[in-house]
């Protein structure tokens, strides 16, 4: 199972500023609680031991709220002094990890992935990088991902470059700790654009489709949706 998880919690939340100002996106209040608490509750349920919060914008608000522990989760911080992109943030946080394989998650998306099934999938596929995918009715906002018959990613479509029902990147990854070190990546880079989409043809990147609850709060409409839908996720 996954014992260490990196959560990308440094997002500014530009599109949410009209409804949530002066807060990191991961700290946006939902049902009176920061969004990030719902994500951490999910990780604790699956017996994760340590979470590394990759912080940036207003990092002090995150660190003051959570401190060094949340319930039974040990909390550490990988703080950006300047924006490094998702890839740079992941690379920096990986230096705090000890496990051979690490889970990486977007801090603005609640995707209730069964981490046991993800672990099994990764082991069976012998995958160095697994993306968790979600089927949605319209991929226009997200871009699309396609798989071959061996569950290997074989195509990416840009946002707006595809429409209709399809698979999207759910922002959850099982990543071998040393994989990024094998490529000449800059300090600042996008994990999605500069790694996944650039190297998927040469690295066996696998995709596991998950049908569990998924909501990205990146736009005001979905943030408002979270206010009602998250009522079902009571604090444990």
Backbone as CSV, one residue per row, in Angstrom:
resi,resn,N_x,N_y,N_z,CA_x,CA_y,CA_z,C_x,C_y,C_z
1,UNK,0.834,-1.213,0.000,0.000,0.000,0.000,0.869,1.264,0.000
2,UNK,0.226,2.366,-0.281,0.931,3.638,-0.307,1.039,4.203,1.107
3,UNK,2.256,4.439,1.548,2.480,4.990,2.878,2.779,6.488,2.835
4,UNK,3.251,6.972,1.661,3.593,8.383,1.515,2.826,8.983,0.339
5,UNK,2.287,10.156,0.554,1.498,10.829,-0.477,1.943,12.282,-0.587
6,UNK,2.139,12.730,-1.811,2.396,14.141,-2.087,1.093,14.776,-2.556
7,UNK,0.700,15.854,-1.906,-0.498,16.596,-2.304,-0.074,17.976,-2.789
8,UNK,-0.409,18.293,-4.026,-0.059,19.587,-4.602,-1.035,20.642,-4.103
9,UNK,-0.592,21.407,-3.116,-1.482,22.339,-2.415,-1.020,23.783,-2.535
10,UNK,-0.283,24.088,-3.605,0.252,25.439,-3.739,-0.477,26.300,-4.743
11,UNK,-1.603,25.805,-5.258,-2.315,26.516,-6.313,-2.913,27.834,-5.865
12,UNK,-2.823,28.826,-6.741,-3.364,30.158,-6.459,-4.886,30.187,-6.572
13,UNK,-5.415,29.412,-7.500,-6.862,29.387,-7.673,-7.393,30.621,-8.373
14,UNK,-6.766,30.970,-9.492,-7.136,32.200,-10.209,-8.624,32.258,-10.526
15,UNK,-9.172,31.148,-11.026,-10.582,31.153,-11.445,-11.543,31.174,-10.262
16,UNK,-11.020,30.901,-9.049,-11.884,30.913,-7.859,-11.829,32.229,-7.100
17,UNK,-10.946,33.154,-7.516,-10.747,34.375,-6.750,-12.018,35.201,-6.600
18,UNK,-12.946,35.081,-7.538,-14.183,35.860,-7.436,-15.086,35.363,-6.313
19,UNK,-14.890,34.091,-5.888,-15.723,33.560,-4.806,-14.912,33.213,-3.553
20,UNK,-13.620,32.935,-3.727,-12.740,32.633,-2.584,-11.464,33.442,-2.769
21,UNK,-11.352,34.537,-2.067,-10.180,35.402,-2.240,-9.192,35.201,-1.099
22,UNK,-7.927,35.439,-1.395,-6.845,35.424,-0.402,-6.660,34.090,0.307
23,UNK,-6.967,32.996,-0.384,-6.734,31.662,0.166,-6.123,30.769,-0.898
24,UNK,-5.214,29.874,-0.507,-4.803,28.845,-1.463,-6.037,28.028,-1.854
25,UNK,-6.069,27.552,-3.091,-7.250,26.836,-3.565,-7.587,25.646,-2.671
26,UNK,-6.563,24.946,-2.182,-6.790,23.759,-1.350,-7.416,24.085,-0.006
27,UNK,-7.386,25.372,0.374,-7.955,25.783,1.659,-9.338,26.406,1.505
28,UNK,-9.891,26.370,0.317,-11.229,26.936,0.091,-12.235,26.264,1.025
29,UNK,-13.050,27.038,1.749,-13.964,26.452,2.731,-15.175,25.782,2.085
30,UNK,-15.452,24.565,2.521,-16.610,23.809,2.053,-17.300,23.190,3.259
31,UNK,-18.564,23.515,3.439,-19.298,23.031,4.615,-18.550,23.385,5.909
32,UNK,-17.899,24.570,5.920,-17.211,25.033,7.115,-15.841,24.429,7.351
33,UNK,-15.346,23.640,6.397,-14.034,23.003,6.544,-13.191,23.275,5.300
34,UNK,-11.871,23.392,5.439,-11.026,23.542,4.250,-11.142,22.319,3.339
35,UNK,-11.159,22.549,2.038,-11.244,21.448,1.088,-10.226,20.351,1.400
36,UNK,-9.028,20.749,1.762,-7.941,19.799,1.973,-8.258,18.766,3.058
37,UNK,-9.080,19.128,4.023,-9.433,18.170,5.065,-10.184,16.965,4.503
38,UNK,-11.033,17.195,3.529,-11.778,16.080,2.932,-10.827,15.119,2.229
39,UNK,-9.831,15.679,1.559,-8.859,14.853,0.869,-8.032,14.051,1.878
40,UNK,-7.599,14.702,2.956,-6.799,14.013,3.974,-7.605,12.934,4.693
41,UNK,-8.888,13.168,4.898,-9.741,12.128,5.497,-9.741,10.871,4.635
42,UNK,-9.794,11.076,3.327,-9.791,9.936,2.406,-8.471,9.169,2.506
43,UNK,-7.370,9.883,2.600,-6.066,9.227,2.697,-5.925,8.476,4.016
44,UNK,-6.422,9.070,5.091,-6.331,8.395,6.390,-7.130,7.094,6.383
45,UNK,-8.259,7.081,5.704,-9.096,5.882,5.627,-8.313,4.702,5.047
46,UNK,-7.392,4.997,4.126,-6.599,3.947,3.491,-5.235,3.757,4.163
47,UNK,-5.126,4.205,5.407,-3.952,3.926,6.254,-2.654,4.529,5.725
48,UNK,-2.743,5.646,5.008,-1.547,6.394,4.643,-0.882,6.883,5.925
49,UNK,0.435,6.887,5.956,1.163,7.278,7.163,1.656,8.721,7.123
50,UNK,2.114,9.149,5.929,2.717,10.478,5.831,2.218,11.204,4.592
51,UNK,1.890,12.469,4.758,1.476,13.318,3.641,2.433,14.505,3.552
52,UNK,2.953,14.733,2.350,3.796,15.893,2.107,2.962,16.904,1.341
53,UNK,2.707,18.028,1.960,1.929,19.082,1.311,2.888,20.002,0.573
54,UNK,2.786,20.012,-0.749,3.610,20.887,-1.570,2.919,22.238,-1.640
55,UNK,3.409,23.183,-0.866,2.743,24.475,-0.698,3.477,25.576,-1.464
56,UNK,2.774,26.662,-1.671,3.344,27.812,-2.360,2.627,29.064,-1.931
57,UNK,1.607,29.446,-2.686,0.834,30.649,-2.400,0.234,30.588,-0.992
58,UNK,0.546,31.600,-0.179,0.053,31.702,1.202,0.246,30.378,1.960
59,UNK,1.447,29.843,1.857,1.780,28.572,2.515,1.566,28.621,4.020
60,UNK,1.720,29.816,4.603,1.588,29.944,6.052,0.181,29.582,6.530
61,UNK,-0.836,29.836,5.715,-2.207,29.499,6.105,-2.394,27.983,6.193
62,UNK,-1.777,27.265,5.266,-1.857,25.809,5.281,-1.099,25.257,6.475
63,UNK,0.114,25.743,6.673,0.974,25.218,7.728,0.422,25.536,9.116
64,UNK,-0.151,26.708,9.278,-0.733,27.071,10.573,-1.948,26.212,10.887
65,UNK,-2.752,25.927,9.888,-3.969,25.138,10.115,-3.656,23.684,10.445
66,UNK,-2.744,23.061,9.712,-2.521,21.624,9.864,-1.349,21.268,10.780
67,UNK,-0.356,22.144,10.875,0.783,21.820,11.719,1.502,20.565,11.236
68,UNK,1.950,19.732,12.184,2.735,18.538,11.851,1.911,17.256,11.834
69,UNK,0.622,17.387,12.120,-0.191,16.167,12.181,-1.648,16.508,11.909
70,UNK,-2.321,15.613,11.190,-3.765,15.716,11.005,-4.344,14.352,11.347
71,UNK,-5.082,14.285,12.455,-5.575,12.998,12.942,-4.377,12.046,13.097
72,UNK,-4.374,10.919,12.339,-3.252,9.991,12.456,-2.210,10.176,11.358
73,UNK,-2.362,11.194,10.540,-1.433,11.442,9.447,-0.294,12.353,9.890
74,UNK,0.926,11.951,9.589,2.076,12.831,9.783,2.120,13.796,8.607
75,UNK,2.296,15.081,8.890,2.304,16.098,7.849,3.694,16.729,7.746
76,UNK,4.229,16.757,6.527,5.451,17.490,6.241,5.168,18.466,5.110
77,UNK,6.069,19.419,4.923,5.841,20.470,3.933,7.024,20.602,2.977
78,UNK,6.703,20.761,1.719,7.680,21.078,0.692,7.268,22.433,0.132
79,UNK,7.939,23.470,0.580,7.484,24.828,0.293,8.203,25.415,-0.918
80,UNK,7.455,25.941,-1.859,8.008,26.655,-3.008,8.193,28.120,-2.642
81,UNK,9.363,28.658,-2.921,9.575,30.093,-2.724,9.177,30.870,-3.977
82,UNK,9.083,30.155,-5.108,8.550,30.695,-6.346,7.866,29.555,-7.078
83,UNK,6.889,29.843,-7.929,6.151,28.766,-8.599,7.068,27.872,-9.437
84,UNK,6.966,26.560,-9.222,7.808,25.592,-9.918,7.035,24.769,-10.938
85,UNK,5.722,25.003,-11.040,4.902,24.149,-11.887,4.623,22.838,-11.171
86,UNK,3.699,22.069,-11.687,3.353,20.807,-11.007,4.536,19.842,-10.979
87,UNK,5.297,19.797,-12.068,6.443,18.888,-12.106,7.535,19.296,-11.148
88,UNK,7.857,20.581,-11.117,8.875,21.057,-10.192,8.474,20.835,-8.749
89,UNK,7.190,21.041,-8.464,6.693,20.823,-7.104,6.800,19.352,-6.705
90,UNK,6.466,18.452,-7.634,6.567,17.018,-7.354,8.024,16.622,-7.129
91,UNK,8.920,17.073,-7.997,10.342,16.735,-7.867,10.900,17.189,-6.527
92,UNK,10.547,18.386,-6.116,11.030,18.920,-4.842,10.484,18.101,-3.670
93,UNK,9.206,17.756,-3.730,8.592,16.992,-2.635,9.118,15.560,-2.571
94,UNK,9.492,14.991,-3.711,9.999,13.616,-3.724,11.274,13.457,-2.908
95,UNK,12.016,14.541,-2.723,13.243,14.448,-1.925,12.942,14.172,-0.455
96,UNK,11.692,14.368,-0.042,11.292,14.099,1.338,10.701,12.700,1.505
97,UNK,10.631,11.941,0.412,10.013,10.612,0.442,11.065,9.519,0.578
98,UNK,10.674,8.432,1.218,11.558,7.287,1.405,11.062,6.049,0.661
99,UNK,9.789,5.997,0.350,9.205,4.826,-0.298,9.661,4.710,-1.753
100,UNK,9.678,3.489,-2.273,10.023,3.257,-3.674,8.958,3.827,-4.598
101,UNK,7.693,3.751,-4.174,6.578,4.246,-4.978,5.762,5.222,-4.124
102,UNK,5.412,6.349,-4.716,4.732,7.421,-3.992,3.439,7.765,-4.716
103,UNK,2.417,8.091,-3.953,1.164,8.569,-4.529,1.229,10.082,-4.631
104,UNK,0.781,10.627,-5.761,0.746,12.073,-5.979,-0.686,12.461,-6.311
105,UNK,-1.169,13.553,-5.695,-2.556,13.967,-5.903,-2.647,15.480,-6.050
106,UNK,-3.559,15.920,-6.889,-3.877,17.345,-6.967,-4.633,17.774,-5.715
107,UNK,-4.276,18.929,-5.188,-4.891,19.393,-3.955,-6.194,20.138,-4.136
108,UNK,-6.703,20.193,-5.379,-7.979,20.871,-5.613,-9.026,19.919,-6.177
109,UNK,-8.754,18.610,-6.066,-9.654,17.605,-6.620,-9.914,16.509,-5.605
110,UNK,-11.171,16.221,-5.368,-11.511,15.078,-4.524,-11.902,13.920,-5.449
111,UNK,-11.047,12.930,-5.500,-11.259,11.745,-6.324,-11.116,10.556,-5.376
112,UNK,-12.230,9.921,-5.051,-12.229,8.905,-4.000,-11.764,7.539,-4.545
113,UNK,-10.527,7.541,-5.001,-9.919,6.346,-5.579,-9.689,5.292,-4.495
114,UNK,-10.007,4.043,-4.819,-9.677,2.932,-3.931,-8.176,2.696,-4.039
115,UNK,-7.432,3.098,-3.029,-5.977,3.040,-3.111,-5.452,1.610,-3.072
116,UNK,-6.214,0.700,-2.508,-5.832,-0.705,-2.534,-5.854,-1.249,-3.951
117,UNK,-6.910,-0.916,-4.687,-7.010,-1.356,-6.081,-5.941,-0.700,-6.946
118,UNK,-5.649,0.564,-6.664,-4.595,1.253,-7.411,-3.242,0.596,-7.157
119,UNK,-2.974,0.246,-5.930,-1.724,-0.434,-5.595,-1.621,-1.771,-6.330
120,UNK,-2.702,-2.549,-6.312,-2.701,-3.852,-6.987,-2.503,-3.685,-8.498
121,UNK,-3.208,-2.720,-9.076,-3.093,-2.459,-10.516,-1.643,-2.139,-10.878
122,UNK,-1.024,-1.279,-10.097,0.348,-0.860,-10.363,1.320,-2.031,-10.282
123,UNK,1.111,-2.899,-9.306,1.986,-4.071,-9.156,1.794,-5.061,-10.302
124,UNK,0.551,-5.319,-10.668,0.276,-6.271,-11.753,0.851,-5.765,-13.079
125,UNK,0.694,-4.473,-13.340,1.185,-3.893,-14.589,2.696,-3.622,-14.554
126,UNK,3.273,-3.723,-13.358,4.683,-3.369,-13.170,4.932,-1.960,-13.690
127,UNK,4.010,-1.080,-13.347,4.002,0.275,-13.876,4.876,1.207,-13.054
128,UNK,5.707,1.955,-13.749,6.532,2.964,-13.075,5.753,4.265,-12.888
129,UNK,4.714,4.436,-13.672,3.853,5.612,-13.552,2.439,5.222,-13.962
130,UNK,1.516,5.340,-13.030,0.110,5.044,-13.300,-0.711,6.303,-13.100
131,UNK,-1.544,6.623,-14.084,-2.505,7.705,-13.966,-3.861,7.105,-13.628
132,UNK,-4.611,7.752,-12.744,-5.977,7.323,-12.501,-6.887,8.173,-13.375
133,UNK,-7.730,7.513,-14.155,-8.582,8.191,-15.132,-10.044,8.105,-14.714
134,UNK,-10.800,9.088,-15.132,-12.236,9.144,-14.816,-13.019,9.384,-16.099
135,UNK,-14.075,8.612,-16.309,-14.934,8.872,-17.453,-15.906,9.995,-17.105
136,UNK,-16.026,10.969,-18.001,-16.962,12.080,-17.824,-17.791,12.224,-19.092
137,UNK,-18.898,12.934,-18.976,-19.802,13.089,-20.113,-19.255,14.031,-21.174
138,UNK,-18.395,14.990,-20.753,-17.826,15.937,-21.710,-16.393,16.260,-21.302
139,UNK,-15.444,15.903,-22.141,-14.025,16.073,-21.811,-13.494,17.458,-22.187
140,UNK,-14.328,18.329,-22.750,-13.869,19.601,-23.302,-13.042,20.408,-22.305
141,UNK,-13.497,20.505,-21.074,-12.813,21.316,-20.060,-11.470,20.722,-19.657
142,UNK,-11.332,19.406,-19.753,-10.166,18.735,-19.194,-9.146,18.262,-20.228
143,UNK,-9.575,17.979,-21.442,-8.737,17.231,-22.357,-8.983,15.745,-22.127
144,UNK,-8.551,14.908,-23.063,-8.875,13.487,-22.981,-7.619,12.625,-23.004
145,UNK,-7.780,11.399,-22.470,-6.704,10.406,-22.458,-7.267,9.118,-23.051
146,UNK,-6.477,8.447,-23.880,-6.902,7.172,-24.462,-5.930,6.072,-24.060
147,UNK,-6.458,4.846,-23.946,-5.654,3.684,-23.551,-5.678,2.635,-24.653
148,UNK,-4.603,1.828,-24.713,-4.622,0.689,-25.616,-5.159,-0.534,-24.869
149,UNK,-5.106,-1.689,-25.507,-5.691,-2.900,-24.911,-4.916,-3.407,-23.702
150,UNK,-3.727,-2.846,-23.479,-2.909,-3.247,-22.331,-2.950,-2.204,-21.206
151,UNK,-3.935,-1.312,-21.262,-4.107,-0.246,-20.264,-2.945,0.737,-20.260
152,UNK,-2.275,0.836,-21.385,-1.181,1.801,-21.516,-1.688,3.048,-22.238
153,UNK,-1.314,4.222,-21.744,-1.721,5.482,-22.372,-1.120,5.572,-23.765
154,UNK,-1.960,5.824,-24.751,-1.450,5.944,-26.118,-1.883,7.220,-26.827
155,UNK,-2.575,8.108,-26.101,-2.961,9.379,-26.733,-3.425,10.381,-25.682
156,UNK,-3.048,11.633,-25.897,-3.576,12.760,-25.127,-4.239,13.727,-26.096
157,UNK,-5.359,14.309,-25.698,-5.998,15.368,-26.479,-6.022,16.625,-25.622
158,UNK,-5.654,17.746,-26.208,-5.612,19.022,-25.492,-7.000,19.444,-25.019
159,UNK,-7.039,20.299,-24.003,-8.304,20.897,-23.586,-8.924,21.610,-24.788
160,UNK,-10.188,21.335,-25.032,-10.863,21.932,-26.166,-10.617,21.201,-27.465
161,UNK,-9.676,20.256,-27.455,-9.356,19.522,-28.666,-10.200,18.276,-28.847
162,UNK,-11.006,17.960,-27.864,-11.918,16.815,-27.935,-13.176,17.178,-27.166
163,UNK,-14.259,16.515,-27.454,-15.515,16.774,-26.751,-16.281,15.469,-26.626
164,UNK,-17.372,15.522,-25.873,-18.169,14.326,-25.660,-17.614,13.440,-24.563
165,UNK,-18.222,12.279,-24.402,-17.836,11.356,-23.333,-16.435,10.806,-23.579
166,UNK,-15.695,10.641,-22.514,-14.348,10.095,-22.641,-13.642,10.038,-21.299
167,UNK,-12.377,9.658,-21.336,-11.559,9.535,-20.138,-10.716,10.788,-19.949
168,UNK,-10.635,11.244,-18.696,-9.804,12.398,-18.374,-8.782,12.015,-17.306
169,UNK,-7.737,12.806,-17.226,-6.734,12.665,-16.173,-7.351,13.128,-14.861
170,UNK,-7.461,12.221,-13.886,-8.086,12.556,-12.611,-7.166,13.217,-11.611
171,UNK,-5.896,13.424,-11.969,-4.979,14.119,-11.071,-4.474,13.279,-9.920
172,UNK,-4.490,11.956,-10.078,-3.947,11.034,-9.074,-2.956,10.122,-9.792
173,UNK,-1.742,10.006,-9.224,-0.688,9.234,-9.884,0.040,8.342,-8.876
174,UNK,0.374,7.137,-9.317,1.296,6.275,-8.581,2.625,6.366,-9.312
175,UNK,3.633,6.917,-8.652,4.875,7.279,-9.332,6.079,6.648,-8.649
176,UNK,6.921,5.991,-9.450,8.180,5.473,-8.913,9.061,6.654,-8.531
177,UNK,9.619,6.617,-7.334,10.310,7.770,-6.766,11.450,8.287,-7.647
178,UNK,12.183,7.394,-8.295,13.372,7.814,-9.047,13.109,8.087,-10.522
179,UNK,11.879,7.933,-10.979,11.605,8.018,-12.411,11.963,9.380,-13.000
180,UNK,11.570,10.446,-12.352,11.824,11.779,-12.904,13.313,12.098,-12.972
181,UNK,14.099,11.473,-12.093,15.547,11.726,-12.080,16.236,11.223,-13.348
182,UNK,15.586,10.357,-14.075,16.190,9.763,-15.267,16.053,10.638,-16.507
183,UNK,15.398,11.787,-16.354,15.167,12.675,-17.492,15.726,14.059,-17.200
184,UNK,16.163,14.725,-18.229,16.747,16.061,-18.078,15.628,17.088,-18.010
185,UNK,15.022,17.163,-16.854,13.895,18.071,-16.656,14.370,19.340,-15.948
186,UNK,13.832,20.495,-16.313,14.240,21.738,-15.651,13.685,21.821,-14.235
187,UNK,14.120,22.821,-13.509,13.618,23.004,-12.144,12.130,23.324,-12.151
188,UNK,11.704,24.094,-13.140,10.298,24.469,-13.270,9.714,23.769,-14.497
189,UNK,8.721,22.943,-14.296,8.091,22.286,-15.437,6.712,21.763,-15.068
190,UNK,5.930,21.503,-16.086,4.593,20.939,-15.909,4.688,19.420,-15.968
191,UNK,4.224,18.743,-14.936,4.241,17.279,-14.924,3.390,16.733,-16.064
192,UNK,2.272,17.396,-16.330,1.355,16.924,-17.361,1.917,17.161,-18.763
193,UNK,2.327,18.387,-19.050,2.755,18.743,-20.412,4.179,18.290,-20.715
194,UNK,5.085,18.516,-19.767,6.503,18.303,-20.034,6.995,16.907,-19.681
195,UNK,6.163,16.129,-19.013,6.568,14.756,-18.717,5.583,13.746,-19.293
196,UNK,4.356,13.732,-18.794,3.389,12.730,-19.246,3.161,12.796,-20.755
197,UNK,2.820,13.983,-21.238,2.475,14.114,-22.656,3.701,14.056,-23.565
198,UNK,4.857,14.322,-23.027,6.082,14.298,-23.820,6.674,12.904,-23.944
199,UNK,6.546,12.108,-22.868,7.264,10.830,-22.831,6.370,9.592,-22.838
200,UNK,5.068,9.751,-22.956,4.194,8.578,-22.853,4.459,7.544,-23.943
201,UNK,5.008,7.971,-25.053,5.279,7.031,-26.143,6.513,6.177,-25.878
202,UNK,7.365,6.615,-24.965,8.589,5.864,-24.678,8.593,5.231,-23.298
203,UNK,7.861,5.816,-22.350,7.729,5.216,-21.017,6.379,4.506,-20.962
204,UNK,6.323,3.301,-20.449,5.006,2.668,-20.270,4.222,3.372,-19.152
205,UNK,3.435,4.370,-19.530,2.556,5.038,-18.566,1.195,4.372,-18.669
206,UNK,0.722,3.828,-17.551,-0.536,3.090,-17.554,-1.669,3.944,-17.004
207,UNK,-2.875,3.571,-17.367,-4.047,4.272,-16.882,-5.035,3.317,-16.242
208,UNK,-5.431,3.608,-15.025,-6.461,2.827,-14.340,-7.743,3.642,-14.291
209,UNK,-8.812,3.110,-14.812,-10.092,3.817,-14.829,-10.807,3.588,-13.500
210,UNK,-11.242,4.674,-12.879,-11.936,4.610,-11.597,-13.286,5.318,-11.732
211,UNK,-14.323,4.697,-11.210,-15.675,5.250,-11.326,-16.142,5.952,-10.050
212,UNK,-15.253,6.088,-9.080,-15.640,6.675,-7.800,-15.882,8.186,-7.923
213,UNK,-16.369,8.766,-6.825,-16.716,10.193,-6.794,-15.536,11.049,-7.230
214,UNK,-15.827,12.044,-8.078,-14.798,12.939,-8.606,-15.359,14.354,-8.697
215,UNK,-14.615,15.317,-8.146,-14.985,16.718,-8.320,-13.745,17.586,-8.207
216,UNK,-13.522,18.380,-9.236,-12.440,19.354,-9.287,-13.069,20.715,-8.992
217,UNK,-12.613,21.375,-7.916,-13.258,22.632,-7.507,-12.639,23.851,-8.183
218,UNK,-11.954,23.655,-9.310,-11.210,24.732,-9.938,-12.024,25.866,-10.532
219,UNK,-13.315,25.663,-10.735,-14.149,26.743,-11.269,-15.295,27.009,-10.284
220,UNK,-15.817,28.240,-10.264,-16.863,28.595,-9.290,-18.067,27.664,-9.307
221,UNK,-18.485,27.198,-10.488,-19.666,26.332,-10.567,-19.456,25.029,-9.797
222,UNK,-18.269,24.438,-9.934,-18.004,23.175,-9.243,-17.688,23.397,-7.767
223,UNK,-17.155,24.559,-7.438,-16.964,24.892,-6.024,-18.318,24.978,-5.325
224,UNK,-19.292,25.580,-5.980,-20.638,25.666,-5.406,-21.271,24.277,-5.324
225,UNK,-21.008,23.442,-6.304,-21.514,22.073,-6.271,-20.954,21.316,-5.062
226,UNK,-19.690,21.573,-4.739,-19.072,20.915,-3.587,-19.778,21.281,-2.287
227,UNK,-20.290,22.502,-2.198,-20.944,22.944,-0.967,-22.134,22.061,-0.606
228,UNK,-22.819,21.564,-1.606,-23.962,20.685,-1.330,-23.561,19.218,-1.320
229,UNK,-22.726,18.812,-2.272,-22.399,17.387,-2.394,-21.498,16.876,-1.281
230,UNK,-20.645,17.740,-0.729,-19.715,17.280,0.305,-20.411,17.048,1.645
231,UNK,-21.682,17.416,1.739,-22.415,17.150,2.973,-22.459,15.652,3.288
232,UNK,-22.307,14.827,2.256,-22.332,13.372,2.469,-21.037,12.857,3.080
233,UNK,-19.974,13.677,3.034,-18.692,13.232,3.572,-18.520,13.791,4.977
234,UNK,-19.043,13.093,5.947,-18.971,13.559,7.327,-17.577,13.355,7.878
235,UNK,-17.205,14.207,8.806,-15.884,14.129,9.417,-15.773,12.840,10.220
236,UNK,-14.679,12.123,9.987,-14.457,10.854,10.688,-13.805,11.107,12.037
